[in-house]
Amino acid sequence: MADGGARWASNSELSAHGECRFRWLMQYHLELRRPPNSASAAELGSDIHECVAHALQGGDWEDAHAWIAERRGLLPDDADVARAMRGWQTAAGRLYSGLSVVGVEVRITARLPGFGQIDGLAGVLDVLAVDGAGRRVVIDHKTTRQTIGQWSSQWGMQAGWQLRVYDWLAEQAGGAGGASIARIDHIDARRGEVSSTVAAIAENARLAAGRILADRLEMLDADLCRLAGVAAGDLDDPALGALMSPSRACSGCDYRDLCKKRLRHEAGLAQLAAEQLVRVGRLDHQTKA
């Protein structure tokens, strides 16, 4: 992400780059996004995140759903959002008892020298708080239509890593507290249930996260340096093709249809990008035919 001329990497971008460079290239470098879909898991998560942030910053839990519905144009009877917010309202006292909330939707950046294209790492903490013992508490909200058991088996390890990254960021930024706690609040939107998973983050775990991050940032920066000489919109440049390591068409990926065509050699990158731009309605981008 660019901010005032600075190029910040995020945990999401690092994960995408490590998992599939084709998806990273399409989503983060070329910024070819899918059109919003209120039924998608990502949109549901965004709606709930904004509802909770609104409530935690002084808004009324009762009107949080109406607030987001008006702002996003959702249907007032959107069942999953309504159920999730009722679950949050019921669990709020338990979840935040004994905590002092320092900030909600806190954007933290850490400048990291020594890279060619990347200025540092950035992240947004859903909630940063301090507990009664003075420990920093980093809280991340995960909204799904799965039970906590189903979700944890698929995403638990990745979410745990994400929290370590956020805690490392908070440490670099001089965040509140010394010792720290990571907490995932899982919202089961189908059932309106909220569960919390809490774990202490030891100092050696934070240091290990910093070392792994440095390695991932170095790999991302190397690819960005290769792309620095590619003219904007020149999607037929060999440097782009050289970046795309073999991948597979993964279920749930926004770019799986394009990836299938790429693997079957049915279309070049310029044509694939043009198809994606048509899908998202962003014809203002300049692509090479």
C-alpha positions as CSV (number, residue, x, y, z in Angstrom):
1,M,0.0,0.0,0.0
2,A,1.2,3.5,-0.8
3,D,0.8,6.3,1.8
4,G,2.2,9.7,1.1
5,G,4.8,8.3,-1.3
6,A,5.8,5.5,1.1
7,R,5.4,1.9,0.1
8,W,4.1,-0.1,3.1
9,A,3.8,-3.9,3.1
10,S,1.1,-5.6,5.1
11,N,0.7,-9.0,6.6
12,S,-2.1,-9.8,4.1
13,E,0.2,-8.9,1.2
14,L,3.1,-11.0,2.6
15,S,0.8,-13.9,3.0
16,A,-0.6,-13.6,-0.6
17,H,2.9,-13.3,-2.0
18,G,4.1,-16.4,-0.1
19,E,1.1,-18.5,-1.1
20,C,0.7,-17.6,-4.7
21,R,2.6,-14.9,-6.6
22,F,0.0,-14.8,-9.4
23,R,-2.7,-13.8,-6.9
24,W,-0.3,-11.3,-5.3
25,L,0.5,-9.8,-8.7
26,M,-3.1,-9.5,-9.7
27,Q,-4.4,-8.2,-6.4
28,Y,-1.6,-6.2,-4.8
29,H,0.6,-5.0,-7.7
30,L,-1.9,-4.6,-10.5
31,E,-4.8,-4.0,-8.0
32,L,-7.3,-5.9,-10.0
33,R,-10.0,-6.5,-7.4
34,R,-13.3,-8.3,-7.5
35,P,-16.6,-6.3,-7.4
36,P,-18.1,-6.0,-3.9
37,N,-20.6,-8.7,-3.0
38,S,-22.6,-8.3,0.1
39,A,-23.0,-12.1,0.4
40,S,-19.3,-12.8,0.4
41,A,-17.4,-13.6,3.6
42,A,-15.1,-10.6,3.1
43,E,-18.0,-8.2,2.9
44,L,-19.7,-9.8,5.9
45,G,-16.5,-9.4,7.9
46,S,-16.1,-5.8,6.9
47,D,-19.7,-5.0,7.9
48,I,-19.2,-6.6,11.3
49,H,-15.8,-5.0,11.9
50,E,-17.4,-1.5,11.2
51,C,-20.3,-2.3,13.5
52,V,-18.1,-3.3,16.4
53,A,-15.7,-0.4,15.8
54,H,-18.7,2.0,15.9
55,A,-20.0,0.5,19.1
56,L,-16.6,0.4,20.8
57,Q,-16.0,4.1,20.0
58,G,-19.1,5.2,21.9
59,G,-21.9,4.2,19.5
60,D,-24.9,2.3,20.9
61,W,-24.9,-1.5,20.4
62,E,-28.6,-1.3,19.6
63,D,-28.1,1.1,16.7
64,A,-24.9,-0.3,15.4
65,H,-26.6,-2.5,12.8
66,A,-28.9,0.3,11.7
67,W,-25.9,2.6,11.4
68,I,-23.9,0.2,9.1
69,A,-27.0,-0.7,7.2
70,E,-27.6,2.9,6.3
71,R,-24.0,3.6,5.5
72,R,-23.5,0.6,3.3
73,G,-27.0,0.3,1.9
74,L,-27.6,-3.1,3.4
75,L,-31.1,-4.5,3.9
76,P,-32.3,-3.8,7.4
77,D,-33.2,-7.5,7.9
78,D,-29.7,-8.8,6.8
79,A,-29.9,-11.9,8.9
80,D,-26.2,-12.7,9.4
81,V,-25.2,-9.2,10.3
82,A,-28.2,-8.8,12.7
83,R,-27.5,-12.2,14.4
84,A,-23.8,-11.4,14.7
85,M,-24.5,-8.0,16.2
86,R,-26.9,-9.4,18.7
87,G,-24.3,-11.9,19.7
88,W,-21.8,-9.1,20.2
89,Q,-24.2,-7.1,22.2
90,T,-24.7,-10.0,24.6
91,A,-21.0,-10.8,24.8
92,A,-19.6,-7.3,25.1
93,G,-19.6,-7.0,28.9
94,R,-17.8,-10.3,29.2
95,L,-15.3,-9.6,26.4
96,Y,-14.2,-6.2,27.6
97,S,-14.5,-6.6,31.4
98,G,-11.2,-5.5,33.0
99,L,-9.8,-4.1,29.8
100,S,-9.0,-0.5,29.1
101,V,-9.4,0.1,25.3
102,V,-6.5,2.2,24.0
103,G,-7.7,2.4,20.4
104,V,-10.1,0.9,17.8
105,E,-9.0,0.3,14.2
106,V,-5.5,1.4,15.1
107,R,-3.2,1.8,12.1
108,I,0.4,1.1,13.1
109,T,3.5,1.5,10.9
110,A,7.1,0.5,11.5
111,R,9.8,1.9,9.2
112,L,12.3,-0.8,8.3
113,P,15.6,0.3,6.6
114,G,17.6,-1.6,4.1
115,F,15.0,-2.5,1.4
116,G,14.9,-1.2,-2.2
117,Q,11.2,-0.7,-2.7
118,I,9.6,-1.2,0.7
119,D,9.6,1.5,3.4
120,G,8.3,-0.7,6.2
121,L,5.4,-2.7,7.5
122,A,1.9,-1.5,8.3
123,G,-1.2,-3.1,9.9
124,V,-4.5,-2.2,11.4
125,L,-5.3,-3.5,14.9
126,D,-9.0,-4.1,15.4
127,V,-8.6,-3.3,19.1
128,L,-5.6,-2.4,21.2
129,A,-6.2,-2.5,25.0
130,V,-4.4,-2.9,28.3
131,D,-5.5,-5.3,31.0
132,G,-5.5,-4.9,34.8
133,A,-1.9,-6.2,35.0
134,G,-0.7,-3.6,32.5
135,R,-0.2,-6.1,29.7
136,R,-0.8,-5.0,26.1
137,V,-3.8,-6.9,24.6
138,V,-4.0,-7.1,20.8
139,I,-7.5,-8.2,19.7
140,D,-8.5,-9.3,16.2
141,H,-12.1,-9.9,15.1
142,K,-12.9,-12.8,12.8
143,T,-16.4,-13.1,11.4
144,T,-17.4,-16.3,9.5
145,R,-20.4,-18.5,8.9
146,Q,-18.5,-21.4,10.5
147,T,-18.4,-22.7,14.0
148,I,-15.2,-21.9,16.0
149,G,-14.0,-25.5,15.5
150,Q,-14.5,-25.4,11.8
151,W,-12.8,-22.1,11.4
152,S,-9.9,-22.9,13.7
153,S,-9.0,-26.1,11.8
154,Q,-8.7,-24.1,8.6
155,W,-7.5,-20.7,9.6
156,G,-6.4,-20.9,13.2
157,M,-2.6,-21.1,12.6
158,Q,-2.7,-18.2,10.1
159,A,-4.7,-16.0,12.5
160,G,-2.2,-16.8,15.3
161,W,0.6,-15.7,13.1
162,Q,-1.2,-12.5,12.1
163,L,-1.6,-11.6,15.8
164,R,2.1,-12.1,16.4
165,V,2.8,-9.7,13.5
166,Y,0.4,-7.1,15.0
167,D,2.0,-7.5,18.4
168,W,5.4,-7.1,16.9
169,L,4.2,-3.9,15.2
170,A,2.7,-2.6,18.4
171,E,6.1,-3.2,20.1
172,Q,8.0,-1.4,17.4
173,A,5.6,1.5,17.6
174,G,6.0,1.7,21.4
175,G,2.5,0.4,22.1
176,A,1.0,0.2,25.5
177,G,2.1,-2.4,28.0
178,G,5.2,-4.6,28.3
179,A,4.2,-8.3,28.2
180,S,1.4,-9.0,25.8
181,I,-1.7,-11.0,25.2
182,A,-3.2,-12.0,21.8
183,R,-6.9,-12.6,21.5
184,I,-9.1,-13.7,18.6
185,D,-12.8,-12.9,19.0
186,H,-14.5,-15.3,16.6
187,I,-18.0,-14.3,15.5
188,D,-20.2,-17.2,14.2
189,A,-22.7,-15.1,12.1
190,R,-25.0,-18.0,11.4
191,R,-25.6,-18.7,15.1
192,G,-24.9,-15.3,16.6
193,E,-22.3,-16.7,18.9
194,V,-19.0,-15.1,20.0
195,S,-16.0,-17.1,21.2
196,S,-12.6,-15.9,22.3
197,T,-9.2,-17.6,22.1
198,V,-6.5,-16.0,24.3
199,A,-2.8,-16.7,24.3
200,A,0.2,-15.0,25.9
201,I,3.0,-13.9,23.5
202,A,6.4,-14.5,24.9
203,E,9.3,-12.3,24.1
204,N,11.1,-15.0,22.2
205,A,8.0,-15.5,20.0
206,R,7.9,-11.8,19.2
207,L,11.6,-11.8,18.3
208,A,11.0,-14.9,16.1
209,A,8.1,-13.2,14.4
210,G,10.4,-10.3,13.6
211,R,13.0,-12.5,12.0
212,I,10.5,-14.4,9.9
213,L,9.0,-11.1,8.8
214,A,12.4,-9.8,7.7
215,D,12.8,-12.9,5.5
216,R,9.3,-12.5,3.9
217,L,9.9,-8.8,3.4
218,E,13.2,-9.5,1.7
219,M,11.5,-11.9,-0.8
220,L,8.7,-9.4,-1.5
221,D,11.1,-6.5,-1.9
222,A,13.2,-8.6,-4.4
223,D,10.1,-9.0,-6.6
224,L,9.2,-5.4,-6.3
225,C,12.7,-4.4,-7.4
226,R,12.3,-6.6,-10.5
227,L,9.0,-4.9,-11.3
228,A,10.4,-1.4,-10.8
229,G,11.6,-1.2,-14.4
230,V,8.3,-2.4,-15.9
231,A,6.3,0.4,-17.5
232,A,2.8,1.0,-16.1
233,G,0.3,-1.0,-18.0
234,D,3.0,-3.1,-19.9
235,L,1.5,-6.4,-19.0
236,D,3.4,-8.2,-21.7
237,D,6.8,-7.4,-20.2
238,P,8.7,-10.7,-19.6
239,A,9.5,-9.6,-16.0
240,L,5.9,-10.1,-15.1
241,G,5.7,-13.6,-16.6
242,A,9.0,-14.5,-14.9
243,L,7.5,-13.7,-11.5
244,M,4.6,-16.1,-11.6
245,S,5.6,-19.3,-10.0
246,P,3.6,-22.5,-10.8
247,S,0.4,-22.5,-8.8
248,R,-3.0,-24.2,-8.9
249,A,-6.6,-23.0,-9.2
250,C,-7.6,-22.8,-5.6
251,S,-11.2,-22.8,-4.5
252,G,-12.2,-19.5,-3.0
253,C,-9.5,-17.5,-4.7
254,D,-10.9,-14.4,-6.5
255,Y,-8.6,-15.0,-9.4
256,R,-9.0,-18.8,-9.9
257,D,-10.8,-18.5,-13.2
258,L,-8.0,-16.3,-14.6
259,C,-5.4,-18.7,-13.2
260,K,-7.0,-21.7,-14.9
261,K,-6.8,-19.9,-18.2
262,R,-3.2,-19.0,-17.5
263,L,-2.3,-22.6,-16.7
264,R,-4.0,-23.8,-19.8
265,H,-2.2,-21.2,-21.9
266,E,-5.5,-19.8,-23.1
267,A,-4.7,-16.2,-22.6
268,G,-1.8,-13.9,-21.8
269,L,-1.5,-11.7,-18.8
270,A,-2.7,-8.6,-20.6
271,Q,-5.9,-10.3,-21.8
272,L,-6.5,-11.8,-18.3
273,A,-6.1,-8.4,-16.7
274,A,-8.5,-6.8,-19.2
275,E,-11.1,-9.5,-18.4
276,Q,-10.8,-8.8,-14.7
277,L,-11.1,-5.0,-15.2
278,V,-14.3,-5.6,-17.1
279,R,-15.6,-7.7,-14.2
280,V,-14.9,-5.0,-11.6
281,G,-16.0,-2.1,-13.8
282,R,-12.6,-0.4,-13.7
283,L,-12.1,0.5,-17.4
284,D,-10.1,3.5,-16.4
285,H,-6.9,1.4,-16.1
286,Q,-4.6,1.4,-19.1
287,T,-3.9,-2.1,-20.2
288,K,-2.0,-3.3,-23.3
289,A,-4.3,-5.1,-25.7
